[in-house]
Amino acid sequence: MVKKTYYEILEVDKKASQEVIKSAYRRLVMLYHPDKNKLPEAEEMFKGIAEAYSVLSDPNKRKQYDLDNEPRTVLRRKKQEQMWQIIREHKQREARTNQMLWEFREQERIKYKEREREAMNIMYV
């Protein structure tokens, strides 16, 4: 399913006035109200319409929504997510490498102790 913007859900333009948004909201709520529309997806659509209206009807929330969904912001967020993914992968590799190094050192320590014991046995034989 393609994720729609709140503007697409309310079927209005990004530059729509508060009156146009309110009118679209009222029209769509009447159309998709679960008591009036028996389609299975009507309730989900109704909730989506209510959520979209709650954001777009409040000037402050709408401004923040527009800033967060601006193409440059979305692209910047994707790049940040990619960088964090690279950092997580690096830390995982580093942890595996440290574990392998610790195991190698432990094996070498055991070998050294065995050689030391053998040398002591040879000296006292």
Stockholm file with secondary structure:
# STOCKHOLM 1.0

chainA/1-125         MVKKTYYEILEVDKKASQEVIKSAYRRLVMLYHPDKNKLPEAEEMFKGIAEAYSVLSDPNKRKQYDLDNEPRTVLRRKKQEQMWQIIREHKQREARTNQMLWEFREQERIKYKEREREAMNIMYV
#=GR chainA/1-125 SS CCCCCHHHHHTCCTTCCHHHHHHHHHHHHHHHCTTTCCCTTHHHHHHHHHHHHHHHTSHHHHHHHHHHTSHHHHHHHHHHHHHHHHHHHHHHHHHHHHHHHHHHHHHHHHHHHHHHHHHHHHHTC
#=GC SS_cons         CCCCCHHHHHTCCTTCCHHHHHHHHHHHHHHHCTTTCCCTTHHHHHHHHHHHHHHHTSHHHHHHHHHHTSHHHHHHHHHHHHHHHHHHHHHHHHHHHHHHHHHHHHHHHHHHHHHHHHHHHHHTC
//
